């Protein structure tokens, strides 16, 4: 059956893995630390299997792999309903492959990640179009001209068709 551990140790293992690999949920969609409460919630959503045994020590490698996969997908900004679709019915081996591919993708990406500061920020979200938005940590807006310039950079084909 492999090594078994408590829900507390499971949460610690996930947090340790996340710290080592610098993986954090995107845009504050979940807390930085995995908690027992998170694990129980993910179980109710069907994202994590129930414990294999009773007595508080029923968590193993598959549970750890499920939670790591959840964190990797959260780091990419995916919502829980999409994560559920992607992970449903996966074997431990498939989950480990997701972990390897996810780490490779995140380490090779040029996406900037950010984590909200504990205090002193006044976040403002400004939609540019149906795909992109601008987030200001200091509540700033942008001019209509700047919005058009950004859209021209993001959608160069649309801009060239206008002229």
C-alpha positions in Angstrom: 0.0 0.0 0.0 3.0 2.4 0.4 3.6 5.1 2.9 0.5 6.4 4.7 0.1 9.6 6.5 -2.4 11.9 8.3 -4.2 14.7 6.6 -2.0 17.1 8.5 1.2 15.5 7.2 -0.4 15.4 3.7 -1.0 19.2 3.8 2.6 19.7 5.0 4.0 17.6 2.2 2.0 19.6 -0.4 3.2 22.9 1.1 6.8 21.7 1.1 6.5 20.6 -2.5 5.0 24.0 -3.5 7.7 25.9 -1.6 10.5 23.9 -3.2 9.0 24.4 -6.7 7.7 27.9 -6.2 4.2 27.0 -7.2 1.4 29.2 -5.9 -2.2 29.6 -7.0 -2.7 32.4 -9.5 -4.4 35.6 -8.5 -5.4 34.7 -5.0 -7.9 32.1 -6.1 -6.8 29.9 -3.2 -4.7 30.4 -0.1 -0.9 30.0 -0.5 -0.9 27.2 2.0 -2.7 23.9 1.6 -4.8 23.2 4.8 -6.7 20.3 6.1 -9.8 22.3 5.4 -8.8 22.7 1.7 -8.2 18.9 1.5 -11.6 18.2 2.9 -13.3 20.7 0.6 -11.5 19.2 -2.4 -12.7 15.7 -1.3 -16.3 17.0 -1.3 -15.9 18.3 -4.8 -14.5 14.9 -5.9 -11.0 16.3 -6.7 -9.3 14.2 -4.1 -10.1 10.5 -3.2 -11.2 9.7 0.3 -8.7 8.2 2.7 -7.8 4.6 2.2 -8.0 3.6 5.8 -9.5 5.0 9.0 -7.8 6.2 12.1 -6.6 9.4 10.6 -3.7 7.8 8.7 -5.3 6.9 5.4 -3.6 9.2 2.9 -1.0 8.1 0.5 1.0 8.9 -2.7 -2.1 9.2 -4.9 -3.6 11.8 -2.6 -0.4 13.7 -2.7 -0.2 13.5 -6.5 -3.9 14.7 -6.7 -3.2 17.8 -4.6 0.0 18.6 -6.4 -1.8 18.4 -9.7 -4.5 20.7 -8.3 -1.9 23.2 -7.2 -0.2 23.1 -10.6 -3.4 23.8 -12.4 -4.4 26.5 -10.0 -1.0 28.1 -10.7 -2.0 28.3 -14.3 -5.2 30.1 -13.2 -7.7 27.3 -13.9 -10.9 27.2 -11.9 -11.9 24.2 -9.8 -14.6 23.0 -12.2 -12.1 22.8 -15.0 -9.5 21.2 -12.8 -12.1 18.6 -11.8 -12.7 17.8 -15.5 -9.0 17.4 -16.2 -8.2 15.2 -13.1 -11.3 13.0 -12.8 -10.4 9.3 -12.8 -6.6 9.8 -13.2 -4.3 7.1 -12.0 -1.3 7.8 -9.8 1.0 7.4 -12.8 -1.1 9.8 -14.9 -1.0 12.3 -12.0 2.8 12.1 -11.8 3.0 12.7 -15.6 0.8 15.8 -15.1 3.2 16.9 -12.3 6.3 16.5 -14.6 4.7 18.2 -17.6 3.3 21.0 -15.4 6.6 21.8 -13.8 8.3 21.9 -17.3 5.6 24.2 -18.6 5.7 26.6 -15.7 9.5 26.7 -15.6 9.7 27.3 -19.3 7.0 30.0 -19.3 7.6 33.7 -19.4 4.4 34.5 -17.5 5.0 36.7 -14.5 3.4 35.5 -11.4 2.4 37.8 -8.6 1.1 37.4 -5.1 -1.0 40.0 -3.4 0.8 41.8 -0.5 -0.9 41.3 2.8 -2.1 44.9 3.1 -2.0 48.3 1.4 -3.2 47.3 -2.0 -6.3 48.6 -3.8 -6.7 46.2 -6.7 -8.5 47.4 -9.8 -9.4 45.0 -12.7 -9.9 46.6 -16.1 -11.2 44.4 -18.9 -9.6 45.1 -22.3 -11.7 42.7 -24.3 -13.3 39.2 -23.9 -9.8 37.7 -23.5 -7.5 40.1 -21.7 -7.6 42.3 -18.6 -5.3 44.7 -16.8 -4.9 44.5 -13.1 -3.5 47.4 -11.1 -2.4 46.8 -7.5 -2.7 50.5 -6.8 -6.2 51.1 -8.2 -5.0 53.0 -11.3 -6.9 53.1 -14.5 -5.7 53.5 -18.1 -6.7 56.0 -20.8 -8.8 55.0 -23.8 -5.8 55.7 -26.0 -3.6 53.3 -23.9 -6.4 50.7 -24.0 -6.4 50.9 -27.8 -2.6 50.7 -28.0 -2.6 47.6 -25.8 -5.3 45.9 -27.9 -3.3 46.7 -31.0 -0.3 44.9 -29.5 -2.4 41.9 -28.3 -4.4 41.6 -31.5 -2.1 42.8 -34.4 -4.3 41.2 -37.1 -7.4 43.0 -36.0 -5.5 46.3 -35.9 -4.1 45.9 -39.4 -7.6 45.1 -40.7 -8.9 48.4 -39.4 -6.5 50.5 -41.6 
